[in-house]
């Protein structure tokens, strides 16, 4: 009798039964949500600058599309780069924003832009940025290293994003020609891999053990959910055994999920454990659970996510250090690629929707107000590549392009994620107000208005159009007390913002210069050694404390008039028992939140300084030099 793998059985049962799992939470349509207040003002600037403006339509999208016209990502041979990812990421953002804006002219642009890309599609279905469509793995590592200095090939990764962006554009426009193009792309890829007897695990950038290519799992399953064509779910089932191997081959998610800590699963995590490709794969497991009901996929995703929070959480609410899973929680410094916080938020939002567990939203809130909002320059036209806790953030141009960047193209998606889960409804019909930034939401005929300038303000008014609606409110885990009072038209919520000193008990002080300079963390900190060599002296060798007010990390900054000496943290208050108190200061027009911070300790002089919310203190490009801000005390 022919043996059938466990994963194939799961796919067959799920396809024949066609019973996808129902999420625990229902979300509103994006067009029925309007985010407001300071974060929304930044969002509107971003949308205008990066998506809806004439400049965005005529220059940003055109440059991204050029990768598919020129097909020169592999022009050097023996590998290739990732310009082909930019269009798909840009379209993922555009398609969701089209849903949010409900503007027929922008929706028409999304449709037409997809057709412009479809004009580059080959008769066999291939649509990509590599001239050699079959260059999907490294066959000559020595030559590849001579050519690039490392082992890159991003062909399938790029194609994944084009397919995913077009799938979401189909959902926004209803244009079945777009969907047909996606199906032809996916079937060409599957057919090519089958013909060559290649597994996804064995493709992509050599040291990453298939993570970039296997991140196709989420859009692959979403395509099955949209079409019902079991070709896609069967292929998903084919790839999962390579995460469940008796030989222990990296990354082996299913067998490693509960092993602690994650960065010790395999040697040299700085080679293989690239944070946002890793997170994208885990999010794919959540989608596979939705489509099949396979509980092992969900439990594995949950366990890995919890492992990351325990061992990789950084001060910005995100995970990893410099886009690598290397034990970020243990380091004195903090360095976060903006793509990482975007994907960390997305994974936690998906887990919340599937399970209804608000613990996933507690970490989303901190990540959103700190690591994410800091990742958008004021004005919205661009953003940094790396977020730091001291001195300045830094931007980067990629692959010779002027208008596209992996992180910047992804940015609008997180605002849409936040809009979708501000208010949700569970299966029993209870409404859940999950986030408290100013917003209006309509869901199942009930309208919610949220106002209070949270979290700079600590009193939030929530009006509800239906007095009989059952409503519950998320109490943030940082908040010792949240008072909820009924009002004539809804509720009034008062939050204890719990201003607090957070000590950093780092276990990797890296005080030895020889050890430090060989470490990935040190080499990654100045992401461009020439442009940012002045950052090297600011790389911390001892831990420092930081201060939080509600979900906000507080910062000293030149923007609010802090003197240069205040931006240094030596000798520091870390672990010395200091208490924090803030007093609001009238706004200065440059920052969202502004306070006088007093740090007190029995028998010690009070430390007093002006502070602002982290994103306001550093959300601007100050070039390749300068000391703009610090969160360390």
MARRO-414202 format. One record per residue (C-alpha): x, y, z negated. Coordinates in pm, whole numbers, padded with zeros to 5 digits, always signed. Each point is the difference from the previous one (the first is absolute). Layout:
XYZ/...
end
This chain:
+00000+00000+00000/+00130+00348+00088/+00092+00195-00312/-00151+00347-00040/+00164+00251-00230/-00181+00146-00299/+00011+00345+00162/-00153-00127+00325/-00280-00163-00199/-00073+00327-00173/-00021+00177+00336/-00224-00266+00153/-00243+00002-00291/-00012+00377-00011/-00054+00032+00375/-00274-00263+00021/-00179+00134-00305/+00061+00367+00096/-00041+00105-00364/+00238+00285-00075/+00031+00098-00364/-00208+00297-00109/+00198+00272-00174/-00089+00074-00360/-00033+00368+00090/-00188+00175+00278/+00151+00321+00137/-00167+00299+00163/+00048+00086+00364/+00293+00236+00034/-00224+00258+00167/-00208+00004-00317/+00295+00112-00215/+00162+00340-00025/+00311+00041-00211/+00039+00349-00145/+00234+00207-00212/+00379+00033+00023/+00078-00354+00125/-00266+00037+00269/+00148+00331+00111/+00329-00182+00053/-00189-00278+00181/-00174+00248+00232/+00333+00163+00085/+00147-00343+00075/-00292-00107+00219/+00007+00323+00195/+00378+00006+00049/+00052-00370+00071/-00324-00116+00168/-00258+00250+00122/+00204+00301+00116/+00092+00050+00364/+00364-00044-00100/-00074-00339-00156/-00200-00120+00299/+00240+00129+00264/+00335-00059-00171/-00017-00241-00297/-00210-00264+00173/+00177+00046+00333/+00341-00055-00155/-00123-00311-00180/-00155-00135+00321/+00325+00057+00188/+00151-00305-00175/-00244-00219+00197/+00052+00184+00328/+00380-00010-00019/+00028-00339-00173/+00347+00090-00118/-00006-00117-00362/+00224-00288+00113/+00210+00199+00246/+00323-00104-00176/-00094-00368+00012/+00062-00270-00265/-00268+00163-00219/-00195+00321-00012/-00153+00285-00199/-00347+00101-00108/-00126+00301+00198/-00291-00224+00101/-00142+00010-00354/-00072+00373+00011/-00300-00007+00233/-00177-00274-00192/+00050+00171-00334/-00115+00330+00146/-00310-00168+00146/-00079-00180-00328/-00012+00342-00163/-00194+00158+00287/-00265-00272+00014/-00078+00024-00370/+00001+00379+00007/-00241-00017+00296/-00238-00194-00227/+00047+00259-00273/-00047+00309+00217/-00281-00144+00215/+00107+00256+00262/-00101-00125+00348/+00283+00189+00169/+00266-00162-00217/-00161-00343+00032/+00010+00047+00378/+00369+00089-00024/+00067-00322-00195/-00176-00199+00272/+00183+00174+00283/+00338-00033-00171/-00052-00376-00027/-00074-00015+00372/+00318+00195+00071/+00196-00266-00188/-00195-00282+00164/+00125+00127+00337/+00343-00136-00099/-00131-00354-00062/+00138-00284+00213/-00234-00237+00190/+00086-00280-00246/-00118+00214-00295/+00337+00117-00131/+00002+00357-00126/+00322+00099-00169/+00307+00219-00023/+00257-00269+00090/+00089-00057+00366/+00079-00360-00091/-00335-00107-00143/+00151-00327-00125/+00277+00165-00203/-00155-00079-00336/+00292-00150-00193/+00377+00029-00032/+00184-00270+00194/+00352+00145-00015/+00051+00155-00346/+00363+00091+00063/-00083+00198+00314/-00303+00161-00163/+00209+00121-00289/+00261+00140+00240/-00275+00184+00185/-00204+00140-00291/+00202-00050-00317/-00278-00229-00132/-00253-00251+00139/-00316+00185+00114/-00276-00124+00228/-00344+00156-00053/-00190-00117+00306/-00285-00186-00174/-00016+00260-00277/-00053+00274+00260/-00261-00202+00186/-00183-00071-00326/-00047+00370-00060/-00124+00065+00355/-00256-00279-00033/-00109+00106-00346/-00035+00366+00097/-00206-00092+00304/-00218-00237-00202/-00084+00282-00240/-00057+00233+00296/-00250-00253+00138/-00181+00006-00333/-00013+00380+00012/-00108+00029+00365/-00185-00323+00082/+00193-00022+00329/+00018-00370+00080/+00271+00054+00262/+00231+00095-00285/-00092-00318-00188/+00055-00208+00315/+00347+00150+00033/+00084-00094-00359/-00116-00356+00059/+00214-00032+00311/+00302+00136-00191/-00046-00242-00288/-00059-00303+00221/+00306+00081+00209/+00210+00011-00316/-00144-00323-00139/+00042-00175+00336/+00361+00116+00036/+00093-00121-00350/-00170-00336+00056/+00169-00045+00338/+00339+00067-00157/-00080-00203-00313/+00090+00305-00210/-00136+00067-00347/-00066+00355-00114/+00219-00074-00301/+00297-00039+00236/-00052+00327+00187/+00079+00362-00076/+00295+00168-00167/+00234-00279-00100/+00050+00055-00374/-00369+00054-00082/-00124-00359+00037/-00290+00085+00226/-00165+00260-00224/-00046+00270+00268/-00146-00244+00255/-00214-00189-00251/-00158+00325-00115/-00218-00046+00309/-00216-00223-00223/-00237+00280-00104/-00093+00136+00346/+00000-00358+00133/-00266-00103-00252/-00189+00327+00053/-00015-00081+00372/-00152-00337-00087/-00252+00168-00228/-00098+00236+00282/-00024-00255+00281/-00064-00338-00164/+00265-00148+00231/+00168-00275-00199/+00320+00033+00207/+00108+00275-00236/-00087-00173-00325/+00163-00322+00121/+00319+00191+00070/-00018+00156-00346/-00029-00348-00146/+00307-00105+00199/+00219+00266-00158/-00097-00050-00365/+00191-00328-00055/+00322+00196+00044/-00091+00176-00327/-00056-00338-00167/+00315-00200+00069/+00143-00289-00197/+00351+00105+00109/-00043+00335-00179/+00072+00211+00309/-00039+00374-00070/-00247+00156-00083/-00225-00300-00087/-00274+00219-00147/-00229-00280-00114/+00263-00186-00202/+00182+00307-00129/-00291+00226-00092/+00017-00054-00375/+00380-00008-00025/+00139+00306-00177/+00147+00232+00105/-00062+00015+00371/+00336+00154+00089/+00171-00313-00137/-00189-00244+00223/+00290-00006+00247/+00349+00151+00018/+00059+00346+00151/-00355+00138-00011/+00137+00316+00159/+00034-00208+00319/-00338-00169+00010/-00247+00161-00241/-00102+00309+00199/-00283+00149-00200/-00269+00103+00242/+00037-00294+00236/-00024-00219-00310/-00311+00185-00122/-00157-00025+00346/+00035-00379-00008/-00159-00023-00345/-00289+00216+00118/-00043-00247+00285/-00057-00276-00256/-00287+00204-00144/-00156+00030+00347/+00041-00374+00059/-00186-00062-00325/-00282+00227+00121/-00033-00201+00320/+00034-00349-00145/-00071+00002-00373/+00339-00162-00061/+00047+00086-00367/+00369-00092+00003/+00071+00292+00233/-00177+00243-00231/+00164-00135-00313/+00342+00017+00166/-00055+00361+00107/-00116+00095-00350/+00296-00171-00167/+00253+00165+00232/-00161+00338-00049/+00017-00039-00381/+00363-00115+00028/+00079+00317+00195/-00167+00224-00255/+00193-00157-00286/+00341+00004+00167/-00001+00252+00285/-00218+00291-00117/+00173+00333+00038/-00076+00335-00161/-00211+00113+00297/-00252-00282-00045/+00135-00190+00299/+00228-00305+00017/+00354-00063+00117/+00316+00205+00034/+00083+00145+00341/-00238-00241+00178/+00151-00305-00166/-00126-00227-00276/+00314-00004-00216/-00133+00043-00354/-00099+00366+00024/-00140+00014-00353/+00350-00066-00135/+00175+00291+00170/+00078+00340-00149/-00082+00168+00329/-00314-00009+00213/-00010+00000+00379/-00315-00080+00194/-00066-00023+00373/-00338+00159+00070/-00115-00303+00205/+00039-00209-00315/-00245+00202-00207/-00248+00003+00291/+00006-00379+00024/+00005-00054-00378/-00318+00210-00026/-00160-00193+00286/+00074-00340-00160/-00146+00110-00332/-00308+00150+00165/-00062-00328+00186/+00037-00203-00320/-00244+00230-00178/-00258-00032+00277/+00027-00379+00001/+00004-00051-00379/-00159+00311-00152/+00282+00016-00257/+00072+00366-00081/+00356-00074-00111/+00096+00032+00365/-00137+00354+00011/+00190+00112-00310/+00328-00040+00185/-00147+00144+00322/-00085+00322-00183/+00357+00055-00123/+00148-00093+00339/-00238+00232+00185/+00051+00313-00209/+00378-00040-00017/+00185-00213+00255/-00255+00050+00276/-00090+00370-00020/+00369+00085-00041/+00053-00176+00334/-00175+00275+00199/+00170+00333+00056/-00226+00295-00070/-00155+00109+00328/-00048-00364+00103/+00220-00007+00310/+00261-00245-00132/+00120-00176-00312/+00300-00155-00169/+00139-00348+00051/+00125-00047-00357/-00153+00135-00322/+00243+00064-00286/-00039+00101-00362/+00275+00259+00013/+00143+00268+00226/-00199-00042+00324/-00185-00240+00222/+00147-00064+00345/-00149-00043+00343/+00128-00201+00292/-00046-00018+00376/-00021-00351+00142/+00108-00159+00327/+00068+00334+00166/-00360+00117-00012/-00093+00352-00113/-00369-00029-00094/-00049-00353-00132/+00119-00175-00313/-00112-00322-00168/-00114+00166-00325/-00150+00318+00145/-00212-00193+00251/-00138-00217-00281/-00084+00287-00236/-00367+00069+00090/-00098-00360-00067/+00038+00038-00377/-00238+00295-00017/-00251-00223+00179/+00065-00281-00249/-00066+00241-00287/-00316+00130+00165/-00132-00353+00046/+00027-00095-00368/-00079+00325-00182/-00349-00144-00063/-00091-00364+00060/-00297-00225-00076/+00018-00354-00137/-00217-00296+00097/-00245+00074-00283/-00065+00351+00130/+00203+00185-00264/+00192+00300+00130/+00361+00045-00108/+00168+00340-00004/+00362-00100+00032/+00190+00321+00072/-00062+00352-00124/+00157+00240+00247/-00261+00241+00139/-00216-00178+00257/-00349-00063+00130/-00108-00356+00079/-00321-00153+00129/-00048-00375-00042/-00324-00198+00038/-00200+00321+00007/+00144+00137-00326/+00213+00315+00011/+00282+00071-00244/+00169+00338-00046/+00325-00007-00198/+00157+00328-00116/+00252+00111-00261/+00341+00043+00167/+00111-00331-00152/+00263-00088-00113/+00124+00355-00050/-00338+00054-00166/-00118-00247-00263/-00380+00056+00020/-00178-00152+00300/-00364+00050+00097/-00167-00281+00197/-00344+00074+00139/-00210-00294+00121/-00296+00052+00233/-00196-00297-00140/-00052+00024-00379/-00089-00371-00015/+00327-00117+00155/+00218-00208-00229/+00348+00152-00004/+00326-00109-00163/+00322+00200-00027/+00356-00129+00009/+00192+00084-00315/+00365+00042+00105/+00241-00223-00188/+00217+00299-00098/-00299+00173-00163/-00053-00074-00373/-00346+00159+00000/-00250+00086+00273/-00331+00155-00110/-00301-00042+00229/-00305+00220-00064/-00331-00001+00188/-00100+00331+00156/-00311+00126+00178/+00127-00108+00343/+00262-00261-00083/+00294-00030-00236/+00282+00197-00159/+00328-00182-00059/+00274+00126-00230/+00344-00161+00015/+00270-00002-00264/+00293+00066+00237/+00245-00156-00248/+00308+00208+00084/+00286-00234-00079/+00373-00059+00024/+00078-00317+00194/+00336-00149-00099/+00199-00186+00264/+00146-00317-00147/+00211-00072+00305/+00209-00318-00009/+00223+00094+00294/+00184+00316-00110/+00275-00054+00260/+00257+00195-00195/+00287-00185+00164/+00095+00197+00311/+00135-00301+00191/-00318-00201-00060/-00225+00294+00073/+00150+00088+00335/-00038-00358+00127/-00367-00018-00094/-00284+00034+00249/-00173+00249-00228/+00295+00237+00001/+00063-00028+00374/-00370+00050+00079/-00043+00303-00227/+00166+00243+00244/-00193-00142+00297/+00229+00187+00239/+00345+00025-00153/+00102+00300+00208/-00315+00209-00039/-00059-00090-00365/+00345-00060-00145/-00069+00270-00260/-00261-00235-00150/+00265-00249-00109/+00097+00189-00319/-00368+00015-00097/-00030-00380+00005/-00074-00077-00364/+00220-00240-00198/-00206+00023-00319/-00378-00005-00037/-00207+00312-00062/-00358+00048-00117/-00281+00159+00200/-00330+00156-00106/-00353-00085+00114/-00324+00193-00040/-00289-00231+00080/+00105-00175+00324/+00233+00285+00097/+00377-00010-00023/+00119+00347-00101/+00296+00176+00160/+00227+00297-00049/+00051+00185+00326/+00149+00306+00160/-00347+00050+00152/-00131+00107-00342/+00309+00190-00107/+00196-00257-00200/+00367+00098-00025/+00261-00239+00146/+00113-00102-00349/-00354-00117-00081/+00011-00243+00290/+00269-00202-00176/-00096-00258-00263/+00321-00052-00198/+00038-00082-00283/-00365-00108+00034/-00287-00101-00231/-00030-00362+00112/-00085-00232-00290/+00034+00276-00260/-00362+00018-00112/-00108+00328+00157/-00368+00092+00030/-00148+00206+00283/-00264+00273+00006/-00108+00221+00291/-00181+00332+00020/-00154+00103+00336/+00144+00304+00177/-00209+00195+00255/+00062-00123+00354/+00271+00163+00209/-00138-00088+00343/+00293-00230+00069/-00084-00290-00227/-00306-00198-00092/+00066-00047-00371/+00219+00229-00209/+00074-00040-00372/+00231+00102-00281/+00148-00324-00134/+00122-00030-00357/+00203-00302-00108/+00020-00041-00375/+00172-00231-00242/+00009+00018-00378/+00308+00190-00110/+00103+00100+00353/-00046+00330+00186/-00299+00013+00234/+00084-00029+00370/-00223+00232+00202/-00016+00026+00378/-00240+00067+00284/-00119-00306+00199/-00233-00084+00288/-00146-00311+00158/+00271-00202+00177/-00134+00031+00353/-00025+00380-00024/+00356+00028-00128/+00172-00158+00298/-00233-00039+00300/+00213+00204+00238/+00307-00055+00212/+00299+00180-00149/+00242-00133+00257/+00308-00204-00073/+00103+00189-00311/-00148+00147-00311/-00135-00086-00340/-00376+00055+00019/-00157-00198-00288/+00043-00264-00268/-00235-00226-00192/+00272-00110-00245/+00026+00132-00356/
end
